[in-house]
Amino acid sequence: MNNILNIASSRILKGIATEELDLYGAELKTEIQKKFSRSLFIREVDTGSCGACESEIISAGNPVYDIQRFGVDFVASPRHADALLVTGPVSLNMATALKRTYEAMPSPKFVITAGDCALDGGPFKGSYYVEGGAGRIIPVDLHIPGCPPKPLDLMLAILSAVKNLNNKKA
């Protein structure tokens, strides 16, 4: 038990100091408030991934990162979303669903792809059942590289996307 307490109190989480995480988080929260005057709502769509990107996205909401405290909420309906987060290579049966999800979102909206598969199909590129990356189906504003990208990378990409919204308000 003492070992666990010592590790938890070390103020280092997977190579990142919690002070640094809190600094980026505070900046993210400020930018979201400036642009939206409320939380940022994201709809995540898995277009055929292996599940690794989703695992990291879920980790972004765990008690270590707790992205929700910085004003980022994941929603079930695209009609409530400000942003679309796409993971996985776009399989043939998900291409129409991805396009319809994007079209159902109110404007202004932006799209972030996460992981190498969502960029260009990753190792599934050229497969008979893969359309390729999400950019072939919908316009993509920002890509988070990695296989899979880490929760901090996700947070920094959202910060970058929100900063580049050209002072649009939802």
MDTraj code that builds the backbone (N, CA, C; nanometers):
import mdtraj as md
import numpy as np

residues = "MET ASN ASN ILE LEU ASN ILE ALA SER SER ARG ILE LEU LYS GLY ILE ALA THR GLU GLU LEU ASP LEU TYR GLY ALA GLU LEU LYS THR GLU ILE GLN LYS LYS PHE SER ARG SER LEU PHE ILE ARG GLU VAL ASP THR GLY SER CYS GLY ALA CYS GLU SER GLU ILE ILE SER ALA GLY ASN PRO VAL TYR ASP ILE GLN ARG PHE GLY VAL ASP PHE VAL ALA SER PRO ARG HIS ALA ASP ALA LEU LEU VAL THR GLY PRO VAL SER LEU ASN MET ALA THR ALA LEU LYS ARG THR TYR GLU ALA MET PRO SER PRO LYS PHE VAL ILE THR ALA GLY ASP CYS ALA LEU ASP GLY GLY PRO PHE LYS GLY SER TYR TYR VAL GLU GLY GLY ALA GLY ARG ILE ILE PRO VAL ASP LEU HIS ILE PRO GLY CYS PRO PRO LYS PRO LEU ASP LEU MET LEU ALA ILE LEU SER ALA VAL LYS ASN LEU ASN ASN LYS LYS ALA".split()
xyz = np.array([
    [0.0826, -0.1200, 0.0000],
    [0.0000, 0.0000, 0.0000],
    [0.0867, 0.1260, 0.0000],
    [0.1934, 0.1275, 0.0788],
    [0.2820, 0.2427, 0.0815],
    [0.3446, 0.2681, -0.0547],
    [0.3767, 0.1601, -0.1264],
    [0.4314, 0.1733, -0.2601],
    [0.3368, 0.2480, -0.3524],
    [0.2095, 0.2137, -0.3474],
    [0.1092, 0.2779, -0.4313],
    [0.0987, 0.4262, -0.3967],
    [0.0985, 0.4586, -0.2690],
    [0.0898, 0.5979, -0.2273],
    [0.2114, 0.6772, -0.2735],
    [0.3290, 0.6161, -0.2660],
    [0.4499, 0.6853, -0.3098],
    [0.4477, 0.7117, -0.4589],
    [0.4014, 0.6136, -0.5374],
    [0.3931, 0.6319, -0.6816],
    [0.2920, 0.7403, -0.7139],
    [0.1775, 0.7385, -0.6499],
    [0.0728, 0.8368, -0.6774],
    [0.1154, 0.9773, -0.6381],
    [0.1959, 0.9885, -0.5361],
    [0.2357, 1.1220, -0.4904],
    [0.3608, 1.1740, -0.5596],
    [0.4122, 1.0994, -0.6572],
    [0.5360, 1.1401, -0.7228],
    [0.5193, 1.2602, -0.8152],
    [0.3959, 1.2966, -0.8498],
    [0.3630, 1.4094, -0.9374],
    [0.4150, 1.3885, -1.0795],
    [0.4453, 1.2639, -1.1159],
    [0.4858, 1.2320, -1.2521],
    [0.3914, 1.1236, -1.3038],
    [0.3302, 1.1489, -1.4188],
    [0.2373, 1.0539, -1.4785],
    [0.2851, 1.0181, -1.6183],
    [0.3339, 0.8974, -1.6369],
    [0.3764, 0.8498, -1.7688],
    [0.4699, 0.9490, -1.8372],
    [0.5641, 1.0041, -1.7651],
    [0.6624, 1.0930, -1.8250],
    [0.6200, 1.2382, -1.8351],
    [0.5012, 1.2724, -1.7900],
    [0.4577, 1.4118, -1.7940],
    [0.4270, 1.4575, -1.6526],
    [0.4789, 1.5703, -1.6163],
    [0.4517, 1.6248, -1.4837],
    [0.3063, 1.6706, -1.4784],
    [0.2408, 1.6472, -1.3675],
    [0.1009, 1.6888, -1.3563],
    [0.0886, 1.8407, -1.3669],
    [0.1936, 1.9128, -1.3317],
    [0.1900, 2.0581, -1.3464],
    [0.1767, 2.0947, -1.4942],
    [0.2491, 2.0221, -1.5796],
    [0.2426, 2.0463, -1.7230],
    [0.1033, 2.0108, -1.7768],
    [0.0490, 1.8991, -1.7321],
    [-0.0861, 1.8584, -1.7720],
    [-0.1874, 1.9643, -1.7294],
    [-0.1756, 2.0124, -1.6069],
    [-0.2671, 2.1156, -1.5578],
    [-0.2513, 2.2467, -1.6349],
    [-0.1283, 2.2785, -1.6750],
    [-0.1034, 2.4000, -1.7526],
    [-0.1717, 2.3922, -1.8891],
    [-0.1514, 2.2809, -1.9614],
    [-0.2176, 2.2621, -2.0906],
    [-0.3693, 2.2578, -2.0732],
    [-0.4132, 2.1920, -1.9681],
    [-0.5561, 2.1818, -1.9411],
    [-0.6204, 2.3157, -1.9142],
    [-0.5522, 2.3997, -1.8376],
    [-0.6047, 2.5334, -1.8087],
    [-0.6139, 2.6161, -1.9360],
    [-0.5137, 2.6037, -2.0226],
    [-0.5156, 2.6751, -2.1501],
    [-0.6304, 2.6246, -2.2371],
    [-0.6507, 2.4927, -2.2382],
    [-0.7605, 2.4334, -2.3142],
    [-0.8949, 2.4846, -2.2636],
    [-0.9117, 2.4859, -2.1331],
    [-1.0371, 2.5333, -2.0737],
    [-1.0632, 2.6804, -2.1078],
    [-0.9597, 2.7628, -2.1006],
    [-0.9716, 2.9053, -2.1338],
    [-1.0116, 2.9245, -2.2794],
    [-0.9455, 2.8520, -2.3696],
    [-0.9757, 2.8647, -2.5127],
    [-1.1174, 2.8174, -2.5434],
    [-1.1596, 2.7074, -2.4817],
    [-1.2952, 2.6565, -2.5035],
    [-1.3980, 2.7585, -2.4543],
    [-1.3746, 2.8160, -2.3385],
    [-1.4675, 2.9173, -2.2854],
    [-1.4735, 3.0395, -2.3770],
    [-1.3567, 3.0800, -2.4278],
    [-1.3494, 3.1959, -2.5167],
    [-1.4293, 3.1730, -2.6448],
    [-1.4148, 3.0535, -2.7024],
    [-1.4770, 3.0258, -2.8314],
    [-1.6219, 2.9786, -2.8215],
    [-1.6568, 2.9089, -2.7124],
    [-1.7894, 2.8475, -2.7044],
    [-1.8763, 2.8987, -2.5898],
    [-1.8168, 2.9598, -2.4904],
    [-1.8878, 3.0040, -2.3694],
    [-1.9576, 2.8884, -2.2981],
    [-1.9076, 2.7704, -2.3186],
    [-1.9581, 2.6475, -2.2574],
    [-1.8571, 2.5382, -2.2881],
    [-1.8915, 2.4143, -2.2604],
    [-1.8024, 2.3029, -2.2932],
    [-1.7980, 2.2776, -2.4435],
    [-1.6931, 2.2096, -2.4867],
    [-1.6792, 2.1648, -2.6241],
    [-1.7366, 2.0240, -2.6317],
    [-1.8278, 2.0011, -2.7254],
    [-1.8915, 1.8703, -2.7379],
    [-1.8362, 1.7974, -2.8600],
    [-1.7879, 1.6755, -2.8366],
    [-1.7253, 1.5959, -2.9419],
    [-1.8033, 1.4663, -2.9626],
    [-1.8279, 1.4346, -3.0884],
    [-1.8859, 1.3056, -3.1255],
    [-1.7731, 1.2230, -3.1833],
    [-1.7491, 1.1056, -3.1266],
    [-1.6428, 1.0178, -3.1749],
    [-1.7058, 0.9088, -3.2607],
    [-1.6438, 0.8813, -3.3771],
    [-1.6911, 0.7756, -3.4656],
    [-1.5748, 0.6816, -3.4969],
    [-1.5961, 0.5546, -3.4691],
    [-1.5005, 0.4491, -3.5017],
    [-1.5418, 0.3938, -3.6375],
    [-1.4588, 0.4141, -3.7384],
    [-1.4943, 0.3710, -3.8729],
    [-1.4295, 0.2382, -3.9117],
    [-1.3862, 0.1617, -3.8122],
    [-1.3298, 0.0301, -3.8391],
    [-1.1955, 0.0057, -3.7737],
    [-1.1712, 0.0673, -3.6604],
    [-1.0396, 0.0569, -3.5964],
    [-1.0229, -0.0735, -3.5188],
    [-0.9026, -0.0946, -3.4705],
    [-0.8711, -0.2127, -3.3895],
    [-0.9118, -0.1926, -3.2438],
    [-0.9415, -0.0698, -3.2067],
    [-0.9831, -0.0392, -3.0699],
    [-0.8771, 0.0311, -2.9871],
    [-0.7546, 0.0385, -3.0360],
    [-0.6471, 0.1017, -2.9594],
    [-0.6703, 0.2522, -2.9431],
    [-0.7132, 0.3187, -3.0489],
    [-0.7390, 0.4633, -3.0396],
    [-0.8529, 0.4909, -2.9423],
    [-0.9563, 0.4090, -2.9468],
    [-1.0685, 0.4266, -2.8544],
    [-1.0229, 0.4081, -2.7103],
    [-0.9335, 0.3126, -2.6900],
    [-0.8800, 0.2884, -2.5553],
    [-0.8081, 0.4128, -2.5023],
    [-0.7319, 0.4788, -2.5877],
    [-0.6609, 0.6003, -2.5468],
    [-0.7576, 0.7173, -2.5275],
    [-0.8623, 0.7241, -2.6089],
    [-0.9634, 0.8283, -2.5921],
    [-1.0347, 0.8091, -2.4589],
    [-1.0660, 0.6848, -2.4260],
    [-1.1275, 0.6550, -2.2968],
    [-1.0322, 0.6932, -2.1837],
    [-0.9036, 0.6669, -2.2038],
    [-0.8032, 0.7030, -2.1023],
    [-0.7978, 0.8535, -2.0799],
    [-0.8268, 0.9321, -2.1826],
    [-0.8277, 1.0775, -2.1672],
    [-0.9346, 1.1221, -2.0673],
    [-1.0343, 1.0394, -2.0474],
    [-1.1399, 1.0717, -1.9520],
    [-1.1219, 1.0091, -1.8159],
    [-1.0159, 0.9300, -1.7986],
    [-0.9956, 0.8658, -1.6676],
    [-0.9441, 0.9665, -1.5641],
    [-0.9349, 0.9277, -1.4388],
    [-0.8927, 1.0227, -1.3334],
    [-0.7527, 1.0817, -1.3505],
    [-0.6665, 1.0175, -1.4289],
    [-0.5321, 1.0722, -1.4490],
    [-0.5383, 1.1983, -1.5353],
    [-0.6031, 1.1901, -1.6494],
    [-0.6109, 1.3044, -1.7414],
    [-0.7372, 1.3872, -1.7197],
    [-0.8497, 1.3208, -1.7026],
    [-0.9793, 1.3840, -1.6735],
    [-1.0052, 1.5044, -1.7634],
    [-1.0090, 1.4792, -1.8936],
    [-1.0255, 1.5864, -1.9919],
    [-1.1569, 1.6621, -1.9738],
    [-1.2541, 1.5997, -1.9103],
    [-1.3823, 1.6665, -1.8887],
    [-1.3685, 1.7874, -1.7967],
    [-1.2744, 1.7831, -1.7037],
    [-1.2560, 1.8976, -1.6138],
    [-1.2062, 2.0208, -1.6878],
    [-1.1547, 1.9993, -1.8100],
    [-1.1053, 2.1102, -1.8908],
    [-1.2096, 2.1570, -1.9932],
    [-1.3299, 2.1032, -1.9861],
    [-1.4380, 2.1500, -2.0718],
    [-1.4607, 2.0702, -2.1988],
    [-1.4155, 1.9453, -2.2020],
    [-1.4356, 1.8601, -2.3194],
    [-1.5313, 1.7475, -2.2810],
    [-1.6433, 1.7397, -2.3538],
    [-1.7426, 1.6354, -2.3286],
    [-1.7673, 1.5569, -2.4562],
    [-1.7797, 1.4266, -2.4427],
    [-1.8145, 1.3414, -2.5558],
    [-1.9648, 1.3194, -2.5531],
    [-2.0282, 1.3329, -2.6702],
    [-2.1734, 1.3227, -2.6795],
    [-2.2130, 1.2087, -2.7730],
    [-2.3353, 1.1597, -2.7543],
    [-2.3856, 1.0475, -2.8333],
    [-2.4468, 1.0902, -2.9657],
    [-2.4904, 1.2140, -2.9746],
    [-2.5587, 1.2600, -3.0957],
    [-2.4744, 1.3613, -3.1720],
    [-2.4629, 1.3446, -3.3039],
    [-2.3897, 1.4447, -3.3826],
    [-2.4608, 1.5802, -3.3820],
    [-2.5887, 1.5812, -3.3547],
    [-2.6645, 1.7070, -3.3522],
    [-2.6258, 1.7951, -3.2332],
    [-2.5597, 1.7360, -3.1352],
    [-2.5144, 1.8106, -3.0180],
    [-2.3652, 1.8428, -3.0252],
    [-2.2979, 1.7976, -3.1302],
    [-2.1518, 1.8045, -3.1361],
    [-2.0996, 1.9284, -3.2074],
    [-1.9879, 1.9785, -3.1558],
    [-1.9132, 2.0873, -3.2194],
    [-1.8020, 2.0306, -3.3060],
    [-1.7541, 1.9126, -3.2677],
    [-1.6415, 1.8508, -3.3369],
    [-1.6682, 1.7027, -3.3577],
    [-1.6039, 1.6489, -3.4598],
    [-1.6118, 1.5067, -3.4894],
    [-1.4719, 1.4501, -3.4770],
    [-1.4577, 1.3437, -3.4007],
    [-1.3300, 1.2760, -3.3818],
    [-1.3423, 1.1392, -3.4476],
    [-1.2611, 1.1138, -3.5506],
    [-1.2707, 0.9903, -3.6285],
    [-1.1493, 0.9031, -3.6021],
    [-1.1757, 0.7738, -3.5790],
    [-1.0685, 0.6759, -3.5602],
    [-1.0885, 0.5615, -3.6582],
    [-0.9802, 0.4983, -3.6961],
    [-0.9856, 0.3802, -3.7807],
    [-0.9880, 0.4103, -3.9286],
    [-0.9502, 0.3083, -4.0089],
    [-0.9621, 0.3249, -4.1541],
    [-1.1108, 0.3232, -4.1873],
    [-1.1509, 0.3973, -4.2856],
    [-1.2929, 0.4018, -4.3196],
    [-1.3282, 0.2773, -4.4008],
    [-1.3988, 0.1855, -4.3356],
    [-1.4424, 0.0644, -4.4041],
    [-1.5600, 0.0993, -4.4956],
    [-1.5841, 0.0161, -4.5948],
    [-1.6914, 0.0431, -4.6914],
    [-1.8264, 0.0623, -4.6237],
    [-1.8547, -0.0192, -4.5220],
    [-1.9858, -0.0080, -4.4576],
    [-1.9964, 0.1113, -4.3640],
    [-1.8871, 0.1806, -4.3358],
    [-1.8921, 0.2985, -4.2483],
    [-1.8804, 0.4307, -4.3239],
    [-1.8505, 0.4267, -4.4515],
    [-1.8325, 0.5509, -4.5282],
    [-1.9597, 0.6357, -4.5293],
    [-2.0723, 0.5747, -4.5556],
    [-2.1991, 0.6482, -4.5582],
    [-2.2352, 0.6978, -4.4193],
    [-2.2147, 0.6153, -4.3184],
    [-2.2456, 0.6549, -4.1804],
    [-2.1599, 0.7731, -4.1373],
    [-2.0327, 0.7739, -4.1755],
    [-1.9440, 0.8849, -4.1417],
    [-1.9919, 1.0132, -4.2094],
    [-2.0255, 1.0039, -4.3355],
    [-2.0730, 1.1218, -4.4085],
    [-2.2027, 1.1751, -4.3484],
    [-2.2943, 1.0866, -4.3142],
    [-2.4218, 1.1290, -4.2554],
    [-2.4021, 1.1901, -4.1170],
    [-2.3087, 1.1350, -4.0409],
    [-2.2784, 1.1912, -3.9089],
    [-2.2272, 1.3337, -3.9246],
    [-2.1344, 1.3538, -4.0169],
    [-2.0793, 1.4869, -4.0432],
    [-2.1895, 1.5840, -4.0868],
    [-2.2744, 1.5403, -4.1766],
    [-2.3817, 1.6259, -4.2272],
    [-2.4846, 1.6604, -4.1197],
    [-2.5018, 1.5737, -4.0202],
    [-2.5988, 1.5978, -3.9126],
    [-2.5497, 1.6993, -3.8106],
    [-2.4202, 1.7284, -3.8120],
    [-2.3643, 1.8227, -3.7151],
    [-2.3982, 1.9666, -3.7522],
    [-2.4301, 2.0493, -3.6527],
    [-2.4545, 2.1914, -3.6821],
    [-2.3226, 2.2634, -3.7120],
    [-2.3309, 2.3705, -3.7870],
    [-2.2127, 2.4534, -3.8158],
    [-2.2035, 2.5636, -3.7115],
    [-2.0850, 2.6132, -3.6826],
    [-1.9552, 2.5701, -3.7312],
    [-1.9142, 2.4387, -3.6672],
    [-1.8394, 2.3609, -3.7404],
    [-1.7941, 2.2309, -3.6929],
    [-1.6529, 2.2066, -3.7431],
    [-1.5832, 2.1155, -3.6755],
    [-1.4506, 2.0784, -3.7227],
    [-1.4280, 1.9304, -3.6999],
    [-1.3357, 1.8742, -3.7776],
    [-1.3097, 1.7307, -3.7763],
    [-1.1643, 1.7051, -3.7404],
    [-1.1448, 1.6124, -3.6470],
    [-1.0114, 1.5677, -3.6070],
    [-1.0043, 1.4178, -3.6334],
    [-0.8976, 1.3731, -3.6967],
    [-0.8747, 1.2300, -3.7113],
    [-0.7666, 1.1896, -3.6125],
    [-0.7823, 1.0710, -3.5560],
    [-0.6863, 1.0224, -3.4571],
    [-0.6321, 0.8866, -3.5004],
    [-0.5009, 0.8765, -3.5044],
    [-0.4365, 0.7504, -3.5388],
    [-0.4013, 0.7416, -3.6865],
    [-0.3043, 0.6584, -3.7143],
    [-0.2542, 0.6446, -3.8507],
    [-0.3590, 0.5896, -3.9467],
    [-0.4453, 0.5033, -3.8987],
    [-0.5486, 0.4444, -3.9853],
    [-0.6465, 0.5496, -4.0363],
    [-0.6847, 0.6429, -3.9510],
    [-0.7809, 0.7459, -3.9903],
    [-0.7212, 0.8438, -4.0907],
    [-0.5899, 0.8521, -4.0964],
    [-0.5239, 0.9429, -4.1910],
    [-0.5308, 0.8879, -4.3330],
    [-0.4855, 0.7631, -4.3498],
    [-0.4780, 0.7092, -4.4863],
    [-0.5115, 0.5603, -4.4958],
    [-0.5624, 0.5029, -4.3900],
    [-0.5949, 0.3601, -4.3893],
    [-0.4923, 0.2774, -4.3139],
    [-0.3777, 0.3384, -4.2805],
    [-0.2745, 0.2681, -4.2035],
    [-0.2359, 0.1365, -4.2689],
    [-0.2202, 0.0304, -4.1905],
    [-0.1791, -0.0981, -4.2475],
    [-0.2880, -0.1614, -4.3361],
    [-0.4083, -0.1063, -4.3313],
    [-0.5189, -0.1595, -4.4119],
    [-0.5323, -0.0876, -4.5458],
    [-0.4457, 0.0092, -4.5696],
    [-0.4460, 0.0889, -4.6930],
    [-0.4378, -0.0059, -4.8133],
    [-0.5267, 0.0162, -4.9083],
    [-0.5262, -0.0671, -5.0281],
    [-0.6098, -0.1933, -5.0167],
    [-0.6639, -0.2184, -4.8985],
    [-0.7485, -0.3357, -4.8797],
    [-0.8773, -0.3196, -4.9592],
    [-0.9323, -0.4296, -5.0040],
    [-1.0555, -0.4246, -5.0838],
    [-1.1730, -0.3690, -5.0053],
    [-1.1658, -0.3712, -4.8731],
    [-1.2801, -0.3295, -4.7921],
    [-1.2586, -0.1959, -4.7211],
    [-1.1545, -0.1245, -4.7581],
    [-1.1231, 0.0025, -4.6928],
    [-1.1240, 0.1158, -4.7946],
    [-1.2011, 0.2185, -4.7641],
    [-1.2070, 0.3379, -4.8492],
    [-1.0775, 0.4187, -4.8391],
    [-1.0108, 0.4083, -4.7255],
    [-0.8899, 0.4866, -4.6997],
    [-0.9100, 0.5694, -4.5753],
    [-0.8507, 0.6876, -4.5726],
    [-0.8643, 0.7768, -4.4581],
    [-0.9940, 0.8552, -4.4624],
    [-1.0274, 0.9162, -4.3499],
    [-1.1517, 0.9933, -4.3377],
    [-1.1541, 1.1124, -4.4325],
    [-1.0381, 1.1652, -4.4672],
    [-1.0293, 1.2800, -4.5564],
    [-1.0830, 1.2527, -4.6964],
    [-1.0985, 1.1281, -4.7331],
    [-1.1570, 1.0933, -4.8631],
    [-1.3094, 1.1054, -4.8596],
    [-1.3667, 1.1108, -4.7381],
    [-1.5125, 1.1120, -4.7229],
    [-1.5633, 1.2486, -4.6762],
    [-1.4932, 1.3078, -4.5797],
    [-1.5333, 1.4360, -4.5213],
    [-1.4102, 1.5260, -4.5088],
    [-1.4300, 1.6587, -4.4974],
    [-1.3138, 1.7473, -4.4795],
    [-1.2545, 1.7319, -4.3392],
    [-1.1240, 1.7180, -4.3320],
    [-1.0537, 1.7006, -4.2046],
    [-0.9736, 1.8265, -4.1748],
    [-0.9891, 1.8769, -4.0522],
    [-0.9193, 1.9988, -4.0119],
    [-0.7866, 1.9729, -3.9432],
    [-0.7764, 1.8601, -3.8728],
    [-0.6564, 1.8322, -3.7941],
    [-0.6389, 1.6823, -3.7787],
    [-0.5139, 1.6372, -3.7828],
    [-0.4841, 1.4952, -3.7638],
    [-0.3913, 1.4768, -3.6441],
    [-0.4196, 1.3741, -3.5638],
    [-0.3331, 1.3381, -3.4509],
    [-0.2596, 1.2101, -3.4899],
    [-0.1290, 1.2185, -3.5173],
    [-0.0559, 1.0985, -3.5571],
    [-0.0328, 1.0041, -3.4393],
    [-0.0036, 0.8805, -3.4725],
    [0.0286, 0.7808, -3.3706],
    [-0.0517, 0.6554, -3.3913],
    [-0.0034, 0.5508, -3.3301],
    [-0.0722, 0.4222, -3.3388],
    [-0.0624, 0.3519, -3.2031],
    [-0.1464, 0.3890, -3.1120],
    [-0.2450, 0.4967, -3.1108],
    [-0.1853, 0.6244, -3.0518],
    [-0.2503, 0.7394, -3.0748],
    [-0.2042, 0.8626, -3.0101],
    [-0.2348, 0.8589, -2.8606],
    [-0.1496, 0.9205, -2.7825],
    [-0.1665, 0.9218, -2.6365],
    [-0.2716, 1.0247, -2.5946],
    [-0.3283, 1.0099, -2.4748],
    [-0.4289, 1.1063, -2.4270],
    [-0.3796, 1.2507, -2.4279],
    [-0.2539, 1.2735, -2.3924],
    [-0.2009, 1.4101, -2.3949],
    [-0.1970, 1.4641, -2.5380],
    [-0.1628, 1.3776, -2.6344],
    [-0.1632, 1.4188, -2.7751],
    [-0.3038, 1.4597, -2.8174],
    [-0.4020, 1.3852, -2.7730],
    [-0.5421, 1.4173, -2.8018],
    [-0.5779, 1.5538, -2.7443],
    [-0.5394, 1.5764, -2.6193],
    [-0.5692, 1.7031, -2.5536],
    [-0.5016, 1.8200, -2.6252],
    [-0.3763, 1.8036, -2.6635],
    [-0.3033, 1.9107, -2.7322],
    [-0.3605, 1.9360, -2.8713],
    [-0.4069, 1.8318, -2.9388],
    [-0.4681, 1.8499, -3.0706],
    [-0.6000, 1.9246, -3.0590],
    [-0.6788, 1.8928, -2.9588],
    [-0.8044, 1.9652, -2.9379],
    [-0.7750, 2.1110, -2.9077],
    [-0.6734, 2.1361, -2.8258],
    [-0.6326, 2.2734, -2.7961],
    [-0.5948, 2.3466, -2.9251],
    [-0.5156, 2.2838, -3.0088],
    [-0.4737, 2.3439, -3.1350],
    [-0.5935, 2.3720, -3.2254],
    [-0.6850, 2.2768, -3.2346],
    [-0.8036, 2.2945, -3.3192],
    [-0.8909, 2.4090, -3.2692],
    [-0.9110, 2.4165, -3.1388],
    [-0.9942, 2.5228, -3.0823],
    [-0.9279, 2.6585, -3.1021],
    [-0.7967, 2.6659, -3.0847],
    [-0.7248, 2.7923, -3.1054],
    [-0.7386, 2.8413, -3.2496],
    [-0.7489, 2.7484, -3.3434],
    [-0.7539, 2.7844, -3.4852],
    [-0.8949, 2.8001, -3.5392],
    [-0.9900, 2.8172, -3.4548],
    [-1.1286, 2.8333, -3.5008],
    [-1.1605, 2.9750, -3.5474],
    [-1.0632, 3.0611, -3.5514],
    [-1.0804, 3.1993, -3.6000],
    [-1.1909, 3.2739, -3.5271],
    [-1.1910, 3.2598, -3.3953],
    [-1.2862, 3.3315, -3.3093],
    [-1.4322, 3.3063, -3.3417],
    [-1.4625, 3.1897, -3.3978],
    [-1.6034, 3.1527, -3.4221],
    [-1.6666, 3.1160, -3.2895],
    [-1.7906, 3.1481, -3.2733],
    [-1.8654, 3.1064, -3.1552],
    [-1.9718, 3.0093, -3.1979],
    [-1.9925, 2.9068, -3.1162],
    [-2.0951, 2.8074, -3.1484],
    [-2.2327, 2.8633, -3.1220],
])
top = md.Topology()
chain = top.add_chain()
for i, resn in enumerate(residues, 1):
    res = top.add_residue(resn, chain, resSeq=i)
    for name in ("N", "CA", "C"):
        top.add_atom(name, md.element.get_by_symbol(name[0]), res)
traj = md.Trajectory(xyz[None], top)
